[in-house]
């Protein structure tokens, strides 16, 4: 355990007095919301059906294994389509919409306070840029009027 931060509660090894365990929390009862961070499983890359065996570790071929693992993590190439086959347009649109919904579920939506802050920043920047470009335009109009006027 690090000395930087004190422990926040009893560890998993320590049981509360009386042998009782804490009841379910509200966070565990609801489905977890995405945190914006990749899970360890997704970050490492999941190898489908094959896992590393103890013989591979004992053999000492770590460099050769890393190349094989990288090859296993890459997606398998899609089979080539036949020239005469056509994709059903309704199935294509349905698949596309399913993928859109899946991606939208991964989005971490801002709360109300963040949204107000972001909107305010955008509007202030917009007002600044409109003023800047308007003054530059007005200055150029006056300059052209003096030169050719």
C-alpha positions, 0 to 999 in steps of 0.5 A, spaced: 500 500 500 502 506 498 504 512 503 501 517 499 493 516 501 490 513 507 486 507 507 478 510 506 475 504 509 476 496 511 480 492 506 477 486 503 481 482 508 478 485 514 471 484 516 467 488 520 465 486 528 460 481 528 462 478 522 456 482 518 458 484 511 456 491 508 449 491 504 449 492 497 450 500 495 446 504 491 451 504 485 452 496 485 444 496 484 444 501 478 448 499 471 454 502 471 455 508 467 461 509 462 467 513 466 471 515 459 476 510 461 478 503 457 477 497 462 483 493 463 481 488 458 479 492 452 486 496 453 490 489 453 486 486 447 483 480 448 485 474 445 479 470 443 479 462 445 487 461 446 490 463 452 498 463 454 500 456 457 505 455 462 509 451 457 510 458 453 512 462 459 517 456 461 520 456 455 523 463 455 521 465 448 518 471 450 520 475 444 517 470 439 510 470 443 509 477 443 509 477 436 504 472 435 500 475 441 500 482 436 498 477 430 492 474 434 489 481 437 489 484 429 482 483 426 481 477 421 480 479 414 473 479 411 472 474 406 472 477 399 465 478 396 463 475 390 462 480 384 455 478 383 452 478 390 449 485 393 448 487 400 440 488 402 439 496 402 435 495 408 439 490 412 445 495 411 441 501 414 438 497 419 446 495 421 448 502 420 443 504 425 444 499 430 452 501 430 450 508 431 445 506 437 451 502 440 456 508 439 451 513 442 451 509 448 458 509 449 458 517 449 459 520 456 454 526 456 455 532 460 451 534 466 447 541 466 453 545 469 458 542 464 453 544 458 452 551 461 459 552 462 461 550 455 455 554 452 458 560 455 465 559 453 462 558 446 458 564 446 463 569 449 468 566 444 463 567 438 462 574 440 469 576 441 471 573 434 465 577 431 467 583 434 474 582 431 472 581 424 467 586 424 473 591 426 478 589 421 472 589 416 471 596 418 478 598 418 479 595 411 473 599 409 476 606 411 483 604 409 480 603 402 476 609 402 482 613 404 486 610 398 481 610 393 476 615 395 
